[in-house]
Amino acid sequence: MDVEILSRIQFAFTVMFHYIYPPLSIGLGVILVIMEAMWLRTGKVRYHNMARYWTRVFGLTFAIGVATGIVMEFEFGTNWATYSRFVGDVFGSALAAEGIFAFFLESGFLAILLFGWNKVGPKMHFFATVMVCLGSHFSAVWIVVANSWMQTPAGFSIEYNGQIMPPGFIPSADQILHSRAVIHDFWAMVFNPSAMDRLSHVIVGCWQAGAFLVISISAFYLLRGRHREFAMTSLKIGLVVAAVASLLQLATGAKSADGVTRNQPAKLAAMEGLFKTQSNAPMGIMGWVDMEKEEVTGLQIPGMLSMLVGNSTDTVVTGLDAFPKEDWPPVQAVFQFYHIMISIGMALIGIAWLGMFLWWRGKLFDLTNPLIRAYYVVLVLAVLGPQIANQTGWFTAEMGRQPWIVYGIMRTSQGLSTVVTANHVLASLIMFAAIYALLFAVFIYLLTRKIQKGPDHEEDSEEMPPSWIALMERRGTRAAS
């Protein structure tokens, strides 16, 4: 394999592994805010115990996420130096904003969240939890903004040999080494055409990841008959978040697809395997792309894609025939990843709302029913759903952008470092694979230990930290007066 393929594989591998953890941290942050808010509102010790337990899980995912995220920043400079030079003005501002507005906020309050239970009052601890949650969300904001600019660049000009070129200038392969993108409108860069649609879709996917982790562990406890009250309450909170997020994900996904239709028609055509520009365009449900015959064999709904794009089966949808073949994305991969994401997303809606229905009917915790127990097994395994959907969605977005690293401006092959060889990349890829395998084993081992240990003796205990007991006494004094 050549250096381009190996560099893409290496970056994809490191991002894939890293992307397991930030969605969990973001989703768990929302769960923690809800649990602590319920404690402050009701004063029930159960919510305090739940928040402490899930904070430990949050701390684990946060630590692994930080460790695995550092590598990617070095890869920009080692494997993709030409690209980094070209987009440095854009990426530098976005990543600097992440450091200032997100990472410092998140890490600044993290110590209070993790270790401040017996050191600060409940309101201060809740405030720290909210700040950590916001910090994790802000981090996603700036990362998605930077990535979305690669998909739909805006708010910039091309500087070539120190001179700002007129709008519409696209540097050639010879000119790219002496060109760079410079921001002339920061907010146009931030609110580029795809940024907000993609951000909402990513954030809601993170909520699903955190919610289904809580659901999975809670269902496991209930199947084993352990920590019943703790698990029942955690499961309810997780189901509510999952149910709301699953429907929001459907809405944000539709909005994001609408943006792809307008801004990246070649990606949409690859997502649906549409080779010919046509009206009454079908929407694929599942199938296989025959690249030789340039058609999809499988289950399709005639006219549905035209209906979704333009509210009419007469709407003409742009196919891959409108673009040179050298500008086609890898159609088979994009088509399959996209439909895996859609299938899992619909399954998660069904799983979450079935749980809400069973809760409403009073049957959710009837574990004497074998069908309910089977549903709980599905809940335990459902933790994998958001992870697979997030990964395949990312693959759809990034592979659908190919062969461009900056859409319509800079090809992926043009962004490579000029001094890195295939052997260098292969050696580092093997090293990363070994280290990441070790990190993943450590993560699974520590998470398993936390699950096996559970919420300690706290579940039915009425013991609280002294500062929290003092709070309740002050509440009681005010109520009596």
C-alpha positions as CSV (number, residue, x, y, z in Angstrom):
1,M,0.0,0.0,0.0
2,D,1.2,3.5,-0.7
3,V,1.7,6.3,1.8
4,E,-1.7,7.9,1.1
5,I,-3.7,4.7,1.8
6,L,-1.7,3.9,4.9
7,S,-2.0,7.5,6.2
8,R,-5.7,7.4,5.8
9,I,-6.0,4.0,7.5
10,Q,-3.8,5.2,10.4
11,F,-5.9,8.4,10.9
12,A,-9.1,6.5,10.6
13,F,-8.0,3.9,13.1
14,T,-6.9,6.4,15.7
15,V,-10.0,8.5,15.3
16,M,-12.3,5.4,15.4
17,F,-10.7,4.4,18.7
18,H,-10.8,7.9,20.2
19,Y,-14.4,8.3,19.1
20,I,-15.6,5.5,21.4
21,Y,-15.0,7.7,24.5
22,P,-16.1,11.4,23.9
23,P,-19.7,10.4,23.1
24,L,-19.8,8.4,26.3
25,S,-18.5,11.4,28.3
26,I,-20.9,13.8,26.7
27,G,-23.9,11.6,27.2
28,L,-22.9,10.6,30.7
29,G,-22.4,14.3,31.5
30,V,-26.1,15.0,30.7
31,I,-27.1,12.0,32.8
32,L,-25.1,13.2,35.8
33,V,-26.7,16.7,35.5
34,I,-30.2,15.1,35.6
35,M,-29.4,12.9,38.6
36,E,-27.8,15.6,40.7
37,A,-30.7,17.9,39.8
38,M,-33.1,15.3,41.0
39,W,-31.2,15.0,44.2
40,L,-31.3,18.7,44.8
41,R,-35.0,18.8,44.0
42,T,-36.2,15.8,46.0
43,G,-33.5,15.3,48.6
44,K,-33.6,11.5,48.0
45,V,-30.3,9.8,48.8
46,R,-30.9,7.4,45.9
47,Y,-30.1,10.1,43.4
48,H,-27.0,11.1,45.2
49,N,-25.7,7.5,45.2
50,M,-26.5,7.1,41.5
51,A,-24.6,10.3,40.6
52,R,-21.6,9.2,42.6
53,Y,-21.5,5.8,40.8
54,W,-22.0,7.1,37.3
55,T,-19.4,9.8,38.0
56,R,-16.8,7.0,38.4
57,V,-17.7,5.6,35.0
58,F,-17.6,9.1,33.5
59,G,-14.1,9.6,34.9
60,L,-12.9,6.5,33.3
61,T,-14.2,7.4,29.8
62,F,-12.9,10.9,30.1
63,A,-9.4,9.7,31.0
64,I,-9.1,7.3,28.1
65,G,-10.7,9.9,25.7
66,V,-8.0,12.5,26.6
67,A,-5.2,10.0,26.2
68,T,-6.3,8.8,22.8
69,G,-7.2,12.3,21.4
70,I,-3.6,13.6,21.7
71,V,-2.3,11.4,18.9
72,M,-4.4,12.9,16.2
73,E,-2.9,16.4,16.7
74,F,0.5,14.9,16.1
75,E,-0.7,13.1,13.0
76,F,-1.7,16.4,11.4
77,G,1.9,17.5,11.5
78,T,3.6,14.2,10.7
79,N,1.3,12.6,8.0
80,W,-0.6,15.6,6.7
81,A,1.8,18.5,6.9
82,T,0.8,20.0,3.5
83,Y,-2.8,19.9,4.6
84,S,-2.0,21.4,8.0
85,R,-0.1,24.3,6.4
86,F,-3.0,25.0,4.0
87,V,-5.7,25.0,6.7
88,G,-3.7,26.2,9.6
89,D,-5.4,29.5,9.9
90,V,-8.8,27.8,10.0
91,F,-8.0,24.8,12.2
92,G,-5.8,26.9,14.5
93,S,-8.6,29.2,15.4
94,A,-11.1,26.4,16.0
95,L,-8.7,24.3,18.0
96,A,-7.6,27.3,20.1
97,A,-11.3,28.1,20.8
98,E,-11.7,24.5,21.9
99,G,-8.8,24.8,24.3
100,I,-10.0,28.1,25.8
101,F,-13.8,27.6,25.9
102,A,-14.0,23.8,26.3
103,F,-11.0,22.0,27.6
104,F,-10.1,24.5,30.3
105,L,-13.7,24.7,31.4
106,E,-14.1,21.0,31.5
107,S,-10.8,20.2,33.1
108,G,-11.1,23.1,35.5
109,F,-14.2,21.7,37.2
110,L,-13.4,18.0,36.7
111,A,-11.5,17.7,40.0
112,I,-14.5,19.0,41.9
113,L,-16.8,16.6,40.1
114,L,-14.6,13.6,40.8
115,F,-13.2,14.3,44.2
116,G,-15.4,17.1,45.7
117,W,-18.2,15.0,47.1
118,N,-17.1,15.5,50.7
119,K,-15.3,18.7,50.2
120,V,-18.0,21.1,48.8
121,G,-21.7,21.6,49.2
122,P,-24.3,20.0,46.9
123,K,-25.0,23.2,45.0
124,M,-21.3,23.8,44.3
125,H,-20.9,20.2,43.2
126,F,-23.9,20.5,40.9
127,F,-22.5,23.6,39.4
128,A,-19.2,21.8,38.7
129,T,-21.1,18.9,37.1
130,V,-23.0,21.4,34.8
131,M,-19.7,23.1,33.9
132,V,-18.0,19.8,33.0
133,C,-21.1,18.8,31.0
134,L,-21.0,22.1,29.1
135,G,-17.3,21.9,28.6
136,S,-17.6,18.5,26.9
137,H,-20.3,19.8,24.7
138,F,-18.3,22.9,23.8
139,S,-15.4,20.6,22.8
140,A,-17.6,18.8,20.4
141,V,-18.8,22.2,19.0
142,W,-15.3,23.3,17.9
143,I,-14.2,19.9,16.6
144,V,-17.4,19.6,14.5
145,V,-17.0,23.2,13.3
146,A,-13.5,22.5,12.1
147,N,-14.5,19.2,10.4
148,S,-17.6,20.7,8.9
149,W,-15.5,23.4,7.3
150,M,-13.7,20.6,5.4
151,Q,-17.1,19.5,4.1
152,T,-18.5,22.9,3.3
153,P,-15.7,25.5,3.4
154,A,-16.8,29.1,4.0
155,G,-15.6,32.5,5.3
156,F,-12.1,32.2,3.9
157,S,-9.9,33.3,1.0
158,I,-7.0,31.6,-0.7
159,E,-3.5,33.2,-0.2
160,Y,-1.0,32.3,-3.0
161,N,2.6,33.4,-2.7
162,G,1.6,36.0,-0.1
163,Q,-1.2,37.5,-2.2
164,I,-5.0,37.1,-1.6
165,M,-6.5,35.6,-4.7
166,P,-10.0,36.5,-6.1
167,P,-13.0,34.5,-5.0
168,G,-13.3,31.2,-6.8
169,F,-9.6,30.6,-7.1
170,I,-8.7,26.9,-6.8
171,P,-5.0,26.2,-6.5
172,S,-3.6,23.6,-8.9
173,A,-1.4,20.7,-7.7
174,D,1.7,22.8,-8.3
175,Q,0.3,25.9,-6.5
176,I,-1.1,24.0,-3.5
177,L,2.4,24.0,-1.7
178,H,2.5,27.8,-1.9
179,S,-1.2,28.4,-0.9
180,R,-3.1,28.5,2.3
181,A,-6.6,29.3,3.4
182,V,-7.0,32.4,5.5
183,I,-10.1,33.4,7.4
184,H,-11.7,36.7,6.4
185,D,-15.0,36.1,8.2
186,F,-14.6,34.1,11.5
187,W,-18.4,33.6,12.0
188,A,-19.0,32.5,8.4
189,M,-16.3,29.9,9.0
190,V,-18.0,28.8,12.3
191,F,-21.5,28.8,10.8
192,N,-20.5,27.2,7.5
193,P,-23.4,25.6,5.6
194,S,-23.1,22.1,7.3
195,A,-21.8,23.0,10.8
196,M,-25.0,23.3,12.8
197,D,-26.8,20.4,11.1
198,R,-23.8,18.1,11.7
199,L,-23.3,19.4,15.2
200,S,-26.8,18.7,16.3
201,H,-26.6,15.2,14.8
202,V,-23.3,14.5,16.6
203,I,-24.5,15.8,20.0
204,V,-27.7,13.8,20.0
205,G,-25.7,10.7,19.0
206,C,-23.5,11.3,22.1
207,W,-26.6,11.5,24.3
208,Q,-27.7,8.2,22.9
209,A,-24.3,6.6,23.6
210,G,-24.4,7.8,27.3
211,A,-28.0,6.8,27.8
212,F,-27.6,3.3,26.4
213,L,-24.5,2.7,28.5
214,V,-26.6,3.5,31.6
215,I,-29.5,1.4,30.3
216,S,-27.2,-1.6,29.5
217,I,-25.5,-1.7,33.0
218,S,-28.8,-1.1,34.8
219,A,-30.5,-4.0,32.8
220,F,-27.5,-6.2,33.6
221,Y,-28.0,-5.5,37.4
222,L,-31.7,-6.2,37.2
223,L,-31.1,-9.5,35.3
224,R,-28.7,-10.5,38.0
225,G,-31.0,-9.3,40.8
226,R,-28.4,-6.9,42.1
227,H,-28.8,-3.3,43.3
228,R,-32.5,-3.4,42.3
229,E,-33.6,0.1,43.4
230,F,-30.5,1.7,42.0
231,A,-30.8,0.0,38.7
232,M,-34.5,0.6,38.3
233,T,-34.1,4.4,38.8
234,S,-31.1,4.5,36.6
235,L,-32.9,2.6,33.9
236,K,-35.8,5.0,34.0
237,I,-33.6,8.0,33.5
238,G,-31.6,6.3,30.8
239,L,-34.8,5.3,28.9
240,V,-36.2,8.8,29.0
241,V,-32.9,10.3,27.6
242,A,-32.7,7.5,25.0
243,A,-36.3,7.9,23.9
244,V,-36.0,11.7,23.5
245,A,-32.6,11.5,21.8
246,S,-33.6,8.7,19.4
247,L,-36.4,10.9,18.0
248,L,-34.2,14.0,17.9
249,Q,-31.6,11.9,16.1
250,L,-34.2,11.1,13.4
251,A,-35.0,14.8,13.0
252,T,-31.4,16.0,13.0
253,G,-30.4,13.2,10.6
254,A,-33.1,14.3,8.1
255,K,-31.9,17.9,8.4
256,S,-28.3,16.9,7.9
257,A,-29.3,14.8,4.8
258,D,-31.1,17.9,3.4
259,G,-27.9,19.8,3.8
260,V,-25.9,17.1,2.0
261,T,-28.4,17.3,-0.9
262,R,-27.7,21.0,-1.3
263,N,-24.0,21.2,-0.6
264,Q,-22.6,17.7,-1.5
265,P,-24.8,16.1,-4.1
266,A,-22.1,13.5,-5.1
267,K,-22.1,12.3,-1.5
268,L,-25.9,12.0,-1.5
269,A,-25.7,10.0,-4.7
270,A,-23.1,7.7,-3.2
271,M,-25.2,7.3,0.0
272,E,-28.2,6.1,-2.1
273,G,-26.3,4.4,-4.9
274,L,-27.9,6.7,-7.4
275,F,-25.8,6.6,-10.6
276,K,-28.2,8.4,-13.0
277,T,-29.7,11.8,-12.5
278,Q,-33.5,11.3,-12.5
279,S,-36.9,12.1,-11.2
280,N,-38.8,9.5,-9.2
281,A,-35.5,8.5,-7.7
282,P,-35.7,5.5,-5.4
283,M,-34.5,5.4,-1.7
284,G,-32.6,2.3,-0.8
285,I,-33.4,0.3,2.3
286,M,-30.7,-2.4,1.9
287,G,-28.8,-3.8,-1.0
288,W,-25.5,-4.2,-2.8
289,V,-24.0,-1.8,-5.3
290,D,-22.9,-3.3,-8.6
291,M,-20.2,-1.0,-9.8
292,E,-19.9,-2.6,-13.2
293,K,-23.6,-2.3,-14.0
294,E,-23.8,0.9,-12.0
295,E,-27.0,-0.1,-10.2
296,V,-28.2,-1.2,-6.8
297,T,-29.7,-4.7,-6.3
298,G,-31.9,-4.9,-3.2
299,L,-34.9,-3.4,-1.5
300,Q,-35.8,0.1,-2.6
301,I,-38.8,2.4,-2.3
302,P,-39.6,3.9,-5.8
303,G,-39.8,7.7,-5.8
304,M,-39.1,8.1,-2.1
305,L,-35.7,9.9,-2.5
306,S,-37.3,12.4,-4.8
307,M,-40.1,12.9,-2.3
308,L,-37.7,13.5,0.6
309,V,-35.5,15.8,-1.4
310,G,-38.2,18.0,-3.0
311,N,-41.6,16.9,-1.6
312,S,-42.5,15.4,-5.0
313,T,-41.7,12.3,-7.0
314,D,-41.1,14.6,-9.9
315,T,-38.1,16.2,-8.2
316,V,-34.9,15.5,-10.1
317,V,-32.1,14.1,-7.9
318,T,-28.5,14.5,-9.1
319,G,-26.8,11.2,-9.7
320,L,-23.1,10.3,-10.0
321,D,-23.3,10.7,-13.7
322,A,-23.2,14.4,-13.2
323,F,-19.6,14.2,-11.9
324,P,-16.3,12.9,-13.4
325,K,-15.5,9.4,-12.2
326,E,-12.3,10.6,-10.6
327,D,-14.5,12.7,-8.3
328,W,-16.7,9.9,-7.2
329,P,-16.6,8.8,-3.5
330,P,-16.1,5.0,-2.8
331,V,-19.7,4.3,-3.6
332,Q,-20.0,0.7,-2.1
333,A,-18.5,1.7,1.2
334,V,-20.5,4.9,1.6
335,F,-23.8,3.1,0.6
336,Q,-23.3,0.3,3.2
337,F,-22.1,2.5,6.0
338,Y,-24.9,4.9,5.5
339,H,-27.6,2.2,5.6
340,I,-26.0,0.5,8.6
341,M,-26.3,3.8,10.4
342,I,-29.9,4.3,9.4
343,S,-30.9,0.7,10.4
344,I,-29.3,0.9,13.8
345,G,-30.9,4.4,14.4
346,M,-34.4,3.0,13.7
347,A,-33.7,0.0,15.9
348,L,-32.7,2.3,18.8
349,I,-35.9,4.2,18.4
350,G,-37.8,0.9,18.7
351,I,-35.8,-0.3,21.7
352,A,-36.1,2.9,23.6
353,W,-39.8,3.5,23.0
354,L,-40.7,-0.1,23.7
355,G,-39.2,0.4,27.1
356,M,-41.2,3.6,27.6
357,F,-44.4,1.7,26.6
358,L,-43.6,-1.2,29.1
359,W,-43.0,1.4,31.8
360,W,-46.3,3.1,31.0
361,R,-48.1,-0.3,31.2
362,G,-46.4,-1.2,34.5
363,K,-44.6,-4.2,33.0
364,L,-41.0,-2.9,32.6
365,F,-39.7,-4.5,35.8
366,D,-41.7,-7.8,35.6
367,L,-38.7,-10.0,35.2
368,T,-40.8,-13.1,35.8
369,N,-42.0,-12.7,32.3
370,P,-39.6,-14.4,29.9
371,L,-40.4,-11.9,27.1
372,I,-39.4,-9.0,29.5
373,R,-36.2,-10.9,30.3
374,A,-35.4,-11.3,26.6
375,Y,-36.0,-7.5,26.2
376,Y,-33.5,-6.9,29.0
377,V,-30.9,-9.0,27.2
378,V,-31.5,-6.7,24.2
379,L,-31.0,-3.7,26.5
380,V,-27.7,-5.1,27.7
381,L,-26.4,-5.5,24.1
382,A,-27.9,-2.2,23.0
383,V,-24.9,-0.3,24.3
384,L,-23.2,-1.3,21.1
385,G,-25.9,0.3,18.9
386,P,-25.0,4.0,19.3
387,Q,-21.3,3.2,19.1
388,I,-21.7,1.4,15.7
389,A,-24.1,4.1,14.5
390,N,-21.7,6.9,15.4
391,Q,-18.8,5.1,13.8
392,T,-20.6,4.3,10.5
393,G,-22.1,7.8,10.4
394,W,-18.6,9.2,10.7
395,F,-17.4,6.9,7.9
396,T,-20.3,8.0,5.7
397,A,-19.5,11.6,6.2
398,E,-15.7,11.3,5.7
399,M,-15.6,8.7,2.9
400,G,-18.5,10.5,1.2
401,R,-16.2,13.6,1.0
402,Q,-13.5,11.8,-0.9
403,P,-11.5,12.4,-3.0
404,W,-11.4,15.8,-1.3
405,I,-9.8,16.6,2.0
406,V,-11.2,20.1,1.7
407,Y,-14.3,19.7,-0.4
408,G,-13.9,21.0,-4.0
409,I,-10.6,22.7,-3.2
410,M,-7.9,20.3,-2.0
411,R,-7.6,16.6,-2.8
412,T,-6.6,14.1,-0.1
413,S,-3.5,13.1,-2.1
414,Q,-2.4,16.8,-2.1
415,G,-2.5,17.0,1.7
416,L,0.2,14.5,2.5
417,S,3.5,15.2,4.0
418,T,6.3,15.1,1.4
419,V,8.9,13.4,3.6
420,V,7.0,10.6,5.2
421,T,7.3,7.2,3.6
422,A,5.0,4.2,3.6
423,N,7.3,2.3,5.9
424,H,7.2,5.1,8.5
425,V,3.4,5.1,8.5
426,L,3.1,1.3,8.6
427,A,5.5,1.1,11.6
428,S,3.7,3.7,13.5
429,L,0.3,2.1,12.6
430,I,1.4,-1.2,14.1
431,M,2.7,0.6,17.2
432,F,-0.6,2.5,17.6
433,A,-2.6,-0.8,17.2
434,A,-0.6,-2.4,20.0
435,I,-0.9,0.5,22.3
436,Y,-4.6,1.0,21.6
437,A,-5.3,-2.7,22.1
438,L,-3.7,-2.4,25.5
439,L,-5.7,0.8,26.4
440,F,-8.9,-0.9,25.3
441,A,-8.1,-3.9,27.5
442,V,-7.4,-1.6,30.4
443,F,-10.7,0.2,29.8
444,I,-12.7,-3.0,29.6
445,Y,-11.0,-4.4,32.7
446,L,-11.6,-1.2,34.8
447,L,-15.2,-0.8,33.6
448,T,-15.9,-4.5,34.4
449,R,-14.5,-4.0,37.9
450,K,-16.7,-1.0,38.4
451,I,-19.8,-2.9,37.2
452,Q,-19.0,-5.9,39.3
453,K,-18.4,-3.7,42.4
454,G,-21.6,-1.7,41.8
455,P,-22.6,1.2,43.9
456,D,-21.0,-0.3,47.0
457,H,-23.1,-0.3,50.1
458,E,-24.7,3.0,49.3
459,E,-27.8,1.8,47.6
460,D,-30.0,1.5,50.6
461,S,-27.9,3.6,52.9
462,E,-29.1,6.9,54.3
463,E,-25.6,8.0,55.1
464,M,-24.6,11.3,53.4
465,P,-21.5,13.5,53.4
466,P,-21.5,15.9,56.3
467,S,-21.8,19.0,54.1
468,W,-24.9,17.4,52.5
469,I,-26.4,16.6,55.9
470,A,-25.9,20.2,56.9
471,L,-27.7,21.3,53.8
472,M,-30.7,19.2,54.7
473,E,-30.7,20.5,58.3
474,R,-30.7,24.1,57.0
475,R,-33.6,23.2,54.7
476,G,-35.5,21.8,57.7
477,T,-34.8,24.9,59.8
478,R,-36.1,27.2,57.1
479,A,-39.2,25.0,56.6
480,A,-39.9,25.0,60.3
481,S,-39.6,28.8,60.6
